Amino acid sequence: MVKRLGTGTLLFENMPRVEGFASVVGKKESEGPLGALFDKTEYDSRGGCETFEEAESRLQQEAARLCMEKADLRAQELDAVFAGDLLNQCTGSSFGLMHYGAPYLGQYGACSTMAQALLMAAVFTESGAADHALCVTSSHFCAAERQYRFPMEYGAVRTPTAQWTVTGAGSCILGKSRGKVAVRAAAVGKIQDMGVTDANNMGAAMAPAAADTILRFLHDSGTAAEDYDRIVTGDLGLVGSGILYDLLRREGVDAEPLHDDCGLLIFDREAQDVHAGGSGCGCCASVLCSKLLGELESGVLRNILFVATGALLSPTTAQQGRSIPSVAHLIHLTAVE
């Protein structure tokens, strides 16, 4: 049964379980601090395909396949698939997953899409609408650069606040009772817009959304930041993380000692020259479906808040000089026996 608390916070009394999870990344990501934790690496940026967009679809397809394999499930046993990406009309997801023939609900929350997909899957599973629901998201550096910034051939200089779009995908399956990690609660984000217009400073644009969602969840659930092992955002990077600390401290919450950010975990900023860190739908998805779920499953972590953030801009609005609205969705994950 789903119980609603306050404004947008949902409590799952039966706690849907993570039945399986998998991650697929590109070469640069495999060379980072988490390289050994990913299930598969695609060393060719085109993945054997003709275009970067097709390569991104393949990332999702592989992540979903590996996830089903680890969960010992077939595509025919999936009652719902929640998937999204950064490409226009979520074509990375639809082209990548259509051959599985499972009921499909496309999601878009920019880099917050993995948390949104998990939230929807948890509602479906808890309500009885699905016995098994698959979540998968992806991003691809070359495809995202071409769509949101400059053609790859242009060789544009990146600003210090810019983040590196992760080439990767993460997938997990929620079910009713099988698994060592459960979704305890979730918080639906509200759109925030603080007037940031710099498309190369996504961290600054997204930090207010993360702060708002975290504060609302703590208030609605009657908990404190110290009640959790980690609060993991995805992906504010270096700049956004600092702003998040300041915003939370103004409200009496010191999250810095407990905080990790997927954009800072996936790369070595100094050695890999990614400026402010990683970003993209595939950033928090691949970190969640490797390091975070792995540590919850093994007992290293017991109780975390996964807060994925997304910048809700488009190439058109950016070119028009519009500000960048953002949203953050929160998932409370807990280890169970």
Sine and cosine of phi, psi and omega as CSV:
sin_phi,cos_phi,sin_psi,cos_psi,sin_omega,cos_omega
0.00,0.00,0.68,-0.73,0.04,-1.00
-1.00,-0.08,0.81,-0.59,0.03,-1.00
-0.92,-0.39,0.77,-0.64,-0.03,-1.00
-1.00,-0.05,0.76,-0.66,0.03,-1.00
-0.86,-0.51,0.81,-0.58,0.08,-1.00
0.86,0.51,-0.72,-0.69,-0.10,-0.99
-0.94,-0.34,1.00,-0.05,0.11,-0.99
1.00,-0.01,0.05,1.00,0.03,-1.00
-1.00,-0.09,0.74,-0.67,-0.04,-1.00
-0.87,-0.50,0.73,-0.69,0.05,-1.00
-0.94,-0.34,0.81,-0.58,-0.02,-1.00
-0.98,-0.19,0.97,-0.24,-0.12,-0.99
-0.93,0.37,-0.52,0.85,0.01,-1.00
-1.00,-0.01,-0.15,0.99,0.08,-1.00
0.78,0.63,1.00,0.07,0.09,-1.00
-0.80,0.60,0.61,-0.79,-0.08,-1.00
-0.97,-0.23,0.49,-0.87,0.11,-0.99
-1.00,0.10,0.93,-0.36,-0.07,-1.00
-1.00,0.06,-0.38,0.93,0.01,-1.00
-0.13,-0.99,0.41,-0.91,0.04,-1.00
-0.45,-0.89,0.46,-0.89,-0.03,-1.00
-0.40,-0.92,0.40,-0.92,0.01,-1.00
-0.64,-0.77,0.58,-0.82,0.05,-1.00
-0.74,-0.68,0.75,-0.66,-0.06,-1.00
-0.71,-0.70,0.13,-0.99,0.06,-1.00
-1.00,0.02,-0.01,-1.00,-0.08,-1.00
-0.88,0.48,-0.73,0.68,-0.04,-1.00
-0.87,0.49,-0.66,0.75,-0.01,-1.00
-0.92,0.39,-0.59,0.81,0.00,-1.00
-0.93,0.36,-0.34,0.94,0.00,-1.00
-1.00,0.01,-0.02,1.00,0.01,-1.00
-1.00,0.07,-0.10,-1.00,-0.07,-1.00
-0.88,0.47,-0.41,0.91,-0.06,-1.00
-0.98,-0.20,0.17,0.99,-0.14,-0.99
-0.77,0.64,-0.64,0.77,-0.07,-1.00
-0.96,0.29,-0.21,0.98,-0.09,-1.00
-1.00,-0.02,-0.28,0.96,-0.05,-1.00
-0.98,0.19,0.52,-0.85,-0.06,-1.00
-0.96,0.27,-0.55,0.83,-0.08,-1.00
-0.46,-0.89,0.56,-0.83,0.07,-1.00
-0.88,-0.48,0.74,-0.67,0.14,-0.99
-0.99,-0.17,0.96,-0.29,-0.08,-1.00
-0.98,0.18,-0.37,0.93,0.04,-1.00
-1.00,-0.05,0.84,-0.54,-0.05,-1.00
-0.90,0.44,-0.35,0.94,0.08,-1.00
-0.99,-0.12,-0.05,1.00,0.08,-1.00
0.83,0.56,0.51,0.86,-0.04,-1.00
0.98,0.20,0.12,0.99,-0.02,-1.00
-0.98,-0.22,0.11,-0.99,-0.02,-1.00
-0.99,0.15,-0.47,0.89,-0.07,-1.00
-0.75,-0.66,0.31,-0.95,0.06,-1.00
-0.91,0.40,-0.57,0.82,-0.01,-1.00
-0.91,0.41,-0.65,0.76,0.08,-1.00
-0.90,0.43,-0.60,0.80,0.02,-1.00
-0.89,0.45,-0.61,0.79,0.04,-1.00
-0.92,0.40,-0.65,0.76,0.06,-1.00
-0.85,0.52,-0.62,0.79,0.00,-1.00
-0.92,0.39,-0.58,0.81,0.06,-1.00
-0.85,0.53,-0.73,0.68,0.01,-1.00
-0.90,0.45,-0.70,0.71,-0.02,-1.00
-0.85,0.52,-0.69,0.72,-0.01,-1.00
-0.94,0.35,-0.66,0.75,0.02,-1.00
-0.88,0.47,-0.67,0.74,0.03,-1.00
-0.91,0.41,-0.67,0.74,-0.02,-1.00
-0.89,0.46,-0.73,0.69,-0.01,-1.00
-0.90,0.43,-0.61,0.79,0.01,-1.00
-0.90,0.44,-0.72,0.69,0.03,-1.00
-0.89,0.46,-0.62,0.78,0.01,-1.00
-0.89,0.45,-0.70,0.71,0.00,-1.00
-0.94,0.35,-0.50,0.87,0.03,-1.00
-1.00,0.06,-0.06,1.00,-0.03,-1.00
0.84,0.54,0.74,0.68,0.02,-1.00
-0.78,-0.63,0.47,-0.88,0.10,-0.99
-0.97,-0.24,0.34,-0.94,-0.01,-1.00
-0.85,0.53,-0.56,0.83,0.00,-1.00
-0.91,0.42,-0.31,0.95,-0.01,-1.00
-1.00,-0.03,-0.06,1.00,0.03,-1.00
-0.99,0.14,0.78,-0.62,0.02,-1.00
-1.00,0.01,-0.34,0.94,0.01,-1.00
-0.32,-0.95,0.57,-0.82,0.12,-0.99
-0.84,-0.54,0.81,-0.59,0.07,-1.00
-0.92,-0.38,0.90,-0.43,-0.13,-0.99
-0.57,-0.82,0.47,-0.88,0.05,-1.00
-0.28,-0.96,0.12,-0.99,-0.01,-1.00
-0.33,-0.94,-0.17,-0.99,-0.04,-1.00
-1.00,-0.09,-0.19,0.98,-0.07,-1.00
-0.96,0.28,0.45,-0.89,0.02,-1.00
-0.80,0.60,0.73,-0.68,0.00,-1.00
0.86,0.51,0.39,0.92,0.04,-1.00
0.78,0.62,0.68,0.73,-0.04,-1.00
-0.94,0.35,-0.43,0.90,0.06,-1.00
-0.86,0.51,-0.64,0.77,-0.01,-1.00
-0.97,0.26,-0.76,0.65,-0.10,-1.00
-0.91,0.42,-0.66,0.75,0.03,-1.00
-0.96,0.29,-0.52,0.86,-0.03,-1.00
-0.97,0.24,-0.51,0.86,-0.16,-0.99
-0.95,-0.31,-0.13,0.99,-0.15,-0.99
-0.89,0.45,-0.50,0.87,-0.08,-1.00
-0.96,0.27,-0.20,0.98,0.06,-1.00
-0.97,0.26,-0.39,0.92,0.09,-1.00
0.94,0.35,0.38,0.92,0.01,-1.00
-1.00,-0.09,0.47,-0.88,0.06,-1.00
-0.83,0.56,0.79,-0.62,-0.22,-0.98
-0.85,-0.53,0.75,-0.66,0.10,-1.00
-0.80,-0.60,0.97,-0.26,-0.02,-1.00
-0.93,0.37,0.62,-0.79,-0.04,-1.00
-0.84,-0.54,0.57,-0.82,0.15,-0.99
-0.62,-0.79,0.89,-0.46,0.12,-0.99
-0.62,-0.78,0.42,0.91,-0.12,-0.99
0.83,0.56,-0.73,-0.68,-0.08,-1.00
-0.95,0.30,-0.09,1.00,0.07,-1.00
-1.00,0.01,0.06,1.00,-0.16,-0.99
-0.87,0.50,-0.58,0.82,-0.02,-1.00
-0.90,0.43,-0.67,0.74,0.04,-1.00
-0.92,0.39,-0.63,0.78,0.05,-1.00
-0.89,0.46,-0.69,0.72,0.01,-1.00
-0.89,0.46,-0.68,0.74,0.03,-1.00
-0.89,0.45,-0.66,0.75,0.01,-1.00
-0.88,0.48,-0.73,0.68,0.00,-1.00
-0.90,0.43,-0.66,0.75,0.01,-1.00
-0.90,0.44,-0.62,0.79,0.02,-1.00
-0.91,0.42,-0.66,0.75,0.04,-1.00
-0.89,0.46,-0.70,0.71,0.02,-1.00
-0.89,0.46,-0.70,0.72,-0.05,-1.00
-0.94,0.35,-0.71,0.70,-0.02,-1.00
-0.90,0.44,-0.60,0.80,-0.06,-1.00
-0.99,0.16,-0.22,0.98,-0.05,-1.00
1.00,-0.07,0.01,1.00,0.03,-1.00
-0.95,0.33,-0.33,0.94,0.02,-1.00
-0.54,-0.84,0.63,-0.78,0.17,-0.99
-1.00,0.03,-0.58,0.82,0.02,-1.00
-0.67,-0.74,0.83,-0.55,0.01,-1.00
-0.80,-0.60,0.79,-0.61,-0.03,-1.00
-0.99,-0.14,0.69,-0.73,0.09,-1.00
-0.89,-0.45,0.72,-0.70,0.05,-1.00
-0.44,-0.90,0.69,-0.73,0.09,-1.00
-0.64,-0.77,0.28,-0.96,-0.06,-1.00
-0.43,-0.90,0.25,-0.97,0.22,-0.98
-0.47,-0.88,0.28,-0.96,0.00,-1.00
-0.59,-0.81,0.81,-0.59,-0.08,-1.00
-0.81,0.59,-0.78,0.63,-0.10,-1.00
-0.93,0.37,-0.64,0.77,0.01,-1.00
-0.92,0.39,-0.66,0.75,-0.02,-1.00
-0.93,0.36,-0.66,0.75,0.03,-1.00
-0.87,0.50,-0.68,0.74,-0.02,-1.00
-0.91,0.42,-0.60,0.80,-0.06,-1.00
-0.99,0.16,-0.69,0.73,-0.17,-0.99
-0.99,-0.15,-0.39,0.92,-0.13,-0.99
-0.81,-0.59,-1.00,-0.07,-0.09,-1.00
-0.72,-0.69,0.43,-0.90,0.14,-0.99
-0.84,0.54,0.57,-0.83,-0.06,-1.00
-0.85,0.53,-0.56,0.83,-0.05,-1.00
-0.93,0.36,-0.27,0.96,-0.09,-1.00
-0.94,0.35,-0.55,0.84,0.02,-1.00
0.92,0.38,0.65,0.76,-0.05,-1.00
-0.92,0.40,0.55,-0.83,0.04,-1.00
-0.98,0.19,0.74,-0.68,-0.02,-1.00
-1.00,0.01,0.66,-0.75,0.01,-1.00
-0.98,0.20,0.35,-0.94,-0.03,-1.00
-0.87,0.50,-0.46,0.89,-0.03,-1.00
-1.00,0.09,-0.13,0.99,-0.05,-1.00
-0.94,0.34,0.46,-0.89,0.05,-1.00
-0.88,-0.47,0.40,-0.92,-0.09,-1.00
-0.99,-0.12,0.88,-0.47,-0.01,-1.00
-0.91,0.41,0.82,-0.57,-0.03,-1.00
-0.95,0.32,0.71,-0.71,0.19,-0.98
-1.00,-0.04,0.97,-0.24,-0.06,-1.00
0.02,-1.00,0.17,-0.99,0.04,-1.00
-0.53,-0.85,0.52,-0.85,0.09,-1.00
-0.75,-0.66,0.56,-0.83,-0.05,-1.00
-0.61,-0.79,0.62,-0.79,0.13,-0.99
-0.56,-0.83,0.39,-0.92,0.00,-1.00
-0.88,-0.47,0.77,-0.63,0.10,-1.00
-0.99,-0.17,0.67,-0.74,0.06,-1.00
-0.69,-0.72,-0.18,-0.98,-0.13,-0.99
-1.00,0.05,-0.57,0.82,-0.16,-0.99
-0.52,-0.86,-0.18,0.98,-0.11,-0.99
-0.98,-0.19,0.89,-0.45,0.02,-1.00
0.59,-0.81,0.42,-0.91,-0.06,-1.00
-0.99,-0.12,-0.03,1.00,0.02,-1.00
-0.81,-0.59,0.70,-0.71,-0.05,-1.00
-0.81,-0.59,0.44,-0.90,0.14,-0.99
-1.00,-0.03,0.93,-0.37,-0.06,-1.00
-1.00,0.05,-0.63,0.78,-0.05,-1.00
-0.35,-0.94,0.15,-0.99,0.02,-1.00
-0.44,-0.90,0.38,-0.93,0.08,-1.00
-0.74,-0.67,0.80,-0.60,0.02,-1.00
-0.99,0.13,0.78,-0.62,-0.05,-1.00
-0.96,0.26,0.39,-0.92,0.12,-0.99
-0.95,-0.32,0.58,-0.81,-0.01,-1.00
-0.93,0.36,0.77,-0.63,0.03,-1.00
-0.87,-0.49,0.60,-0.80,0.03,-1.00
-0.59,-0.81,0.96,-0.28,-0.03,-1.00
-0.99,-0.17,0.21,0.98,0.10,-0.99
1.00,0.05,0.16,0.99,0.04,-1.00
-0.94,0.35,0.76,-0.65,-0.02,-1.00
-0.89,-0.45,-0.09,1.00,-0.05,-1.00
-0.99,0.13,0.95,-0.30,-0.02,-1.00
-0.93,0.36,-0.13,0.99,0.07,-1.00
-0.98,-0.19,0.27,0.96,0.05,-1.00
-0.69,-0.73,0.88,0.48,-0.06,-1.00
-0.91,0.42,-0.53,0.85,-0.01,-1.00
-0.85,0.52,-0.70,0.72,0.01,-1.00
-0.91,0.42,-0.59,0.81,-0.01,-1.00
-0.94,0.34,-0.57,0.82,-0.13,-0.99
-1.00,-0.03,-0.38,0.93,-0.07,-1.00
-0.84,0.55,-0.67,0.74,0.02,-1.00
-0.87,0.49,-0.57,0.82,0.03,-1.00
-0.92,0.39,-0.66,0.75,0.03,-1.00
-0.89,0.46,-0.70,0.72,0.00,-1.00
-0.88,0.47,-0.70,0.71,-0.02,-1.00
-0.88,0.48,-0.72,0.69,-0.03,-1.00
-0.92,0.40,-0.68,0.73,0.02,-1.00
-0.88,0.47,-0.72,0.69,-0.03,-1.00
-0.90,0.43,-0.67,0.74,0.01,-1.00
-0.90,0.43,-0.66,0.75,0.00,-1.00
-0.91,0.42,-0.71,0.71,0.01,-1.00
-0.87,0.49,-0.65,0.76,0.02,-1.00
-0.92,0.39,-0.76,0.66,-0.06,-1.00
-0.91,0.42,-0.60,0.80,-0.07,-1.00
-1.00,0.04,-0.16,0.99,-0.02,-1.00
0.92,0.38,0.51,0.86,-0.01,-1.00
-0.89,-0.45,0.18,-0.98,0.06,-1.00
-0.88,-0.48,0.32,-0.95,0.00,-1.00
-0.83,0.56,-0.57,0.82,-0.06,-1.00
-0.94,0.35,-0.18,0.98,0.02,-1.00
-0.97,0.24,-0.13,0.99,-0.08,-1.00
-0.88,-0.47,0.55,-0.84,0.03,-1.00
-0.91,0.41,-0.70,0.71,0.00,-1.00
-0.57,-0.82,0.52,-0.85,0.22,-0.98
-0.91,-0.42,0.92,-0.39,-0.15,-0.99
-0.92,-0.40,0.91,-0.42,0.06,-1.00
-1.00,-0.08,0.30,-0.95,0.03,-1.00
-0.38,-0.93,0.95,-0.32,0.05,1.00
-0.64,-0.77,0.96,-0.30,-0.04,-1.00
-0.99,0.11,-0.39,0.92,-0.05,-1.00
0.92,0.38,-0.20,-0.98,-0.08,-1.00
-0.92,0.40,-0.73,0.68,-0.07,-1.00
-0.92,0.39,-0.77,0.64,-0.04,-1.00
-0.90,0.44,-0.58,0.82,0.01,-1.00
-0.89,0.46,-0.68,0.73,0.03,-1.00
-0.89,0.46,-0.64,0.76,0.02,-1.00
-0.92,0.39,-0.64,0.77,0.03,-1.00
-0.85,0.53,-0.71,0.70,0.01,-1.00
-0.85,0.53,-0.69,0.72,-0.02,-1.00
-0.90,0.43,-0.70,0.72,-0.02,-1.00
-0.90,0.44,-0.65,0.76,-0.01,-1.00
-0.95,0.32,-0.62,0.79,0.01,-1.00
-0.89,0.46,-0.55,0.84,0.05,-1.00
-0.87,0.50,-0.43,0.90,0.00,-1.00
-0.98,-0.22,0.23,0.97,0.08,-1.00
0.99,0.13,0.29,0.96,-0.01,-1.00
-0.91,-0.41,0.86,-0.51,0.05,-1.00
-0.97,-0.24,1.00,-0.10,-0.06,-1.00
-1.00,-0.09,-0.17,0.99,-0.12,-0.99
-0.83,0.55,-0.69,0.72,-0.01,-1.00
-0.91,0.41,-0.35,0.94,-0.06,-1.00
-0.98,-0.22,-0.06,1.00,-0.23,-0.97
-1.00,-0.06,0.66,-0.75,0.24,-0.97
-0.78,-0.63,0.40,-0.92,0.08,-1.00
-0.77,-0.64,0.76,-0.65,-0.04,-1.00
-0.85,0.53,-0.56,0.83,0.01,-1.00
-0.93,0.37,-0.37,0.93,0.05,-1.00
-0.99,-0.11,-0.35,0.93,0.00,-1.00
-0.98,0.19,-0.59,0.81,-0.20,-0.98
-0.98,0.21,-0.44,0.90,0.00,-1.00
-0.85,-0.52,0.39,-0.92,0.23,-0.97
-1.00,-0.05,0.97,-0.26,-0.14,-0.99
-0.86,0.52,-0.62,0.79,-0.06,-1.00
-0.97,0.24,-0.72,0.70,-0.10,-1.00
-0.98,0.20,-0.46,0.89,-0.13,-0.99
-0.96,-0.28,0.00,1.00,0.12,-0.99
0.81,0.59,0.83,0.55,0.04,-1.00
-0.95,-0.32,0.25,0.97,0.03,-1.00
0.86,0.52,-0.94,-0.34,-0.11,-0.99
-1.00,0.07,-0.01,1.00,0.03,-1.00
0.81,-0.59,-0.23,-0.97,-0.01,-1.00
-1.00,-0.07,0.24,-0.97,0.04,-1.00
-0.39,-0.92,-0.09,-1.00,0.03,-1.00
0.99,-0.13,0.42,-0.91,0.02,-1.00
-0.81,0.58,-0.59,0.81,-0.05,-1.00
-0.97,0.24,-0.20,0.98,-0.03,-1.00
-0.93,0.36,-0.90,0.43,-0.03,-1.00
-0.94,0.35,-0.47,0.88,0.01,-1.00
-0.91,0.41,-0.71,0.70,-0.03,-1.00
-0.95,0.30,-0.55,0.84,0.06,-1.00
-0.94,0.34,-0.68,0.73,0.04,-1.00
-0.86,0.51,-0.72,0.69,-0.12,-0.99
-1.00,0.05,0.38,0.92,0.11,-0.99
-0.66,-0.75,-0.99,0.12,-0.08,-1.00
-0.90,0.44,-0.81,0.58,-0.19,-0.98
-0.93,0.36,-0.79,0.61,0.02,-1.00
-0.92,0.40,-0.55,0.83,0.05,-1.00
-0.89,0.45,-0.68,0.74,-0.01,-1.00
-0.96,0.29,-0.52,0.86,0.10,-0.99
-0.93,0.36,-0.67,0.74,-0.02,-1.00
-0.90,0.43,-0.59,0.81,-0.04,-1.00
-1.00,0.08,-0.18,0.98,0.00,-1.00
1.00,-0.05,0.00,1.00,0.07,-1.00
-0.89,0.46,-0.64,0.77,0.11,-0.99
-0.91,-0.41,0.50,-0.87,0.02,-1.00
-0.88,-0.48,-0.45,0.89,-0.23,-0.97
-0.40,-0.92,0.95,-0.32,-0.04,-1.00
-0.72,-0.70,0.39,-0.92,0.18,-0.98
-0.96,-0.30,0.85,-0.53,0.04,-1.00
-0.97,-0.25,0.92,-0.40,-0.13,-0.99
-0.86,-0.51,0.99,-0.11,-0.03,-1.00
-1.00,0.02,0.71,-0.70,-0.08,-1.00
-0.92,-0.40,0.55,-0.84,-0.01,-1.00
-0.66,-0.75,0.68,-0.73,0.08,-1.00
-1.00,-0.07,0.87,-0.49,-0.16,-0.99
-1.00,-0.08,0.78,0.63,0.04,-1.00
-0.98,-0.20,0.18,-0.98,0.15,-0.99
-0.72,-0.69,0.29,-0.96,0.06,-1.00
-0.83,0.55,-0.58,0.81,-0.01,-1.00
-0.92,0.40,-0.76,0.65,-0.02,-1.00
-0.92,0.40,-0.56,0.83,0.04,-1.00
-0.90,0.43,-0.68,0.73,0.00,-1.00
-0.93,0.37,-0.42,0.91,0.04,-1.00
-0.99,0.10,-0.04,1.00,0.02,-1.00
0.98,0.19,0.27,0.96,0.00,-1.00
-0.95,0.31,0.39,-0.92,0.06,-1.00
-0.96,0.29,0.15,-0.99,-0.12,-0.99
-0.93,-0.36,0.98,-0.18,0.09,-1.00
-0.94,0.35,0.38,-0.93,0.00,-1.00
-0.58,-0.81,0.27,-0.96,0.01,-1.00
-0.54,-0.84,0.47,-0.89,0.06,-1.00
-0.66,-0.76,0.78,-0.63,0.06,-1.00
-0.94,-0.35,0.59,-0.80,-0.11,-0.99
-0.89,-0.46,0.68,-0.74,0.10,-1.00
-0.83,-0.56,0.81,-0.59,0.07,-1.00
-1.00,-0.06,0.92,-0.38,-0.03,-1.00
-0.95,-0.32,0.68,-0.73,-0.03,-1.00
-0.69,-0.72,0.55,-0.83,0.07,-1.00
-0.99,0.17,0.64,-0.76,0.01,-1.00
-0.77,-0.64,0.36,-0.93,0.03,-1.00
-0.97,0.24,0.00,0.00,0.00,0.00
